[in-house]
Amino acid sequence: MFYAGVALAALGFAIGVMFRFPALLAIIALVLLISIIFSLANHFSFLQTVLTLAAAQAILQTSYFLGLFARTVSSRAHRVGPKL
């Protein structure tokens, strides 16, 4: 489960750096579907399923916004440039 969380964080960060909001919506839907299938395959209870869905979405969206922040900082630093 740890590696799945790290993979979600890396995916979210990469999407935040490279793409805009519509790409996030598509990935959110895909992660939601995969999380439901994973929960059903492992016979999770309702509470475990809800927590799995919430954790996956929180990791993905948090890392997406960190990627957006990194892209914004990078583009502003590149645009302004060093002061001589």
C-alpha positions in Angstrom: 0.0 0.0 0.0 2.9 2.3 0.7 4.2 2.0 -2.8 0.7 2.6 -4.3 0.6 5.9 -2.3 4.0 6.9 -3.5 3.0 6.1 -7.1 -0.2 8.2 -6.7 1.8 11.1 -5.3 4.3 10.9 -8.2 1.4 10.7 -10.7 -0.4 13.7 -9.2 2.8 15.8 -9.1 3.6 14.9 -12.7 0.1 15.8 -13.8 0.3 19.1 -11.9 3.6 20.0 -13.5 2.6 19.0 -17.0 -1.2 19.4 -17.5 -4.1 21.6 -16.5 -7.3 20.8 -14.6 -9.2 18.7 -17.2 -6.4 16.1 -17.1 -6.8 15.9 -13.3 -10.5 15.2 -13.7 -9.9 12.3 -16.0 -7.2 10.8 -13.6 -9.5 11.3 -10.6 -12.2 9.3 -12.3 -9.7 6.6 -13.2 -8.3 6.4 -9.7 -11.8 6.2 -8.3 -12.6 3.3 -10.5 -9.4 1.5 -9.7 -9.8 2.1 -6.0 -13.3 0.6 -6.0 -12.2 -2.5 -8.0 -9.2 -2.9 -5.5 -11.6 -2.7 -2.5 -14.0 -5.2 -4.0 -11.2 -7.6 -4.9 -9.9 -7.5 -1.4 -13.3 -7.8 0.3 -13.0 -4.6 2.2 -15.8 -3.5 4.5 -17.8 -0.3 3.6 -15.7 1.8 6.0 -12.4 0.4 4.7 -13.6 1.1 1.1 -14.5 4.7 1.9 -11.2 5.3 3.7 -9.3 3.8 0.7 -11.2 6.0 -1.7 -10.6 9.1 0.4 -6.9 8.4 1.0 -6.2 7.8 -2.7 -8.0 10.9 -3.8 -6.4 13.0 -1.1 -2.9 11.9 -2.0 -3.5 12.4 -5.7 -5.1 15.9 -5.3 -2.5 17.1 -2.8 0.4 16.1 -5.0 -1.4 17.6 -8.0 -1.6 21.0 -6.3 2.1 20.7 -5.2 2.9 20.1 -8.9 0.9 23.2 -9.8 2.8 25.2 -7.2 6.1 23.9 -8.5 5.2 24.8 -12.1 4.1 28.3 -11.0 7.3 29.0 -9.0 9.4 27.6 -11.9 7.7 29.7 -14.5 7.9 32.9 -12.5 11.5 32.4 -11.7 12.2 31.7 -15.3 10.2 34.8 -16.5 11.8 37.2 -14.0 15.3 35.8 -14.3 18.3 36.9 -12.1 18.7 40.5 -11.3 22.1 41.9 -12.3 
